[in-house]
Amino acid sequence: MGEQQIRQIILGIIASVAPDADVSKLRGELRLRDQLELDSMDFLDIVMELRKRHKVEVPKEDYPRLATLDGCVEYLSPKLGVVAAR
Amino acid sequence: MHHDVVIIGAGMSGLAAGIRVAHFDKRVCILEKHYAFGGLNSYYKIGRREFDVGLHAVTNFCGPERRNAPLSKLLRQLRLTREDFDLRPQRHSEVRFPSARLRFSNDVRLLIEEVAQAFPREVDRFRRLVRALEVYDDVRLDAPYSSARATLRDRLGDPMLIEMLLCPVMYYGSAEEHDLDFTQFVTMFKALFLEGFARPREGVRRIVKTLVRRFRAAGGELRMRSPVRRILVDGGRARGVELESGETITADVVLSSAGFVETMRLCPDSAPAPADNEIGCVSFVEAIAVLDTPPAALGHDAAVMFYNDADAFEYARPAGIVDCRSGVICCPNNYQGHEDMSEGVFRMTWLADYSQWARLGQVEYQSAKRECEERFLEHAARFVAPIRRHVVCTDLFTPRTIERYTGHLNGAVYGSPRKRRDGRTPVENLYVCGTDQGFLGIVGAMLSGITMANVHVLERD
């Protein structure tokens, strides 16, 4: 799985957790919560959808690493089995 | 069979909790003792006519732009869309006292204008109050109790304005007589005045059926006519339930929407019995009339009208069988998008005393109901129009009806005056959701189920 695919996975989850959120202008380095007005319930849902759909466990202490889209990609790459593209 | 979660009651909160845990692949079973879904907010049919129980208005109505409002949150949490509930907003409602009237709509500016007109000296203080309540955090689970009346007296000068604000707020959610917790007041104030009223075109069945469909689609199991005989407790922990049929269902978590005292009575040996004053006593009679004409044609265009016959408002178990000195009049026709309803519907709700209704024999009970219907027509003539010659049929439900359908002791519509906002009980793994957890209204009930499912099931994994 490539980084782009992981990005798509996360955007797909955001679209189902917060269908009214506009992800078209999302910037990878900025906090998701600030850009999309996600609340703590939405954030928890992102974590739980990851587990439901991709069997990825995210312990509570790692939640801060999911704060941005770039952070998600970096954190989830090894867990989702990304083959480094180089 | 073993379940991750067993939920007692297929009302709004139980169904919403069920959807959450089923969506995240928990094995969940909802047990409903009745043959109808919805609990306190159910519906029934007489002939070809469909009636709602409970629902006057879905409070907390707001548009999609208010992403952090309760309605928006709950739709996201349940993966539902606004179309699923088909909510149609009100035009306006009103609070009517002998010497003042306040109209309000889903835009708080109307209420502020009306306060400015009826209470010119109060309007600045009222504006400050509205601003303070807009940002008040009423959903935290650990807020201490404080008196709403006392807090309002500190913030507003005219006692009648306080009464006029308390009247709708208490009618739509106070389990406590005379006063209510300030946090609960804020929740209701937001739900009624800062957000607003709406109604699904088909009535409450639209919401209940949507929840049931969503729950089943998520893989949940729903069992009707399955009353719970007792909650199985072992070593201070809930282990499951035993049904009246004798069947046992084990579970890691038991979530009960039956009410706190009612729930503890299902496991009497596991904890000291709750005090009697934890049982709610606020109940209502509601009369319904179907008219051959819409209420607007008779000059009545408010979706909901709260009336009170004196300057002071008394919200308590009445001395008589009902208390007609104040009441709520609701007309489903007076919501937007309901213009094509073929008949008019007119509902009036009064405070009632459960114990007096409970004592009546069958014949006396029927004659008390007829007497209430008669008073209903008299009061309708006072506040709306002489509707008698337009009445096609009437129906009436009493505190006894409420107790039978909801299982709430005393027919206490809003449950126990003591709320348990964190949902905990003296028994481990046994939690309450719904009325006695303390979020209010239909949206509140669903959010209660969602929050308890999140906190006590999903987040603890």
Interface residues (C-beta under 8 A of the other chain):
Chain A: S16 V17 A18 P19 D20 E37 D39 M41 D42 L44 D45 M48 R51 K52
Chain B: H23 F24 D25 P64 R67 N68 S72 K73 R76 Q77 R79 T81 I450 N454 L458 E459
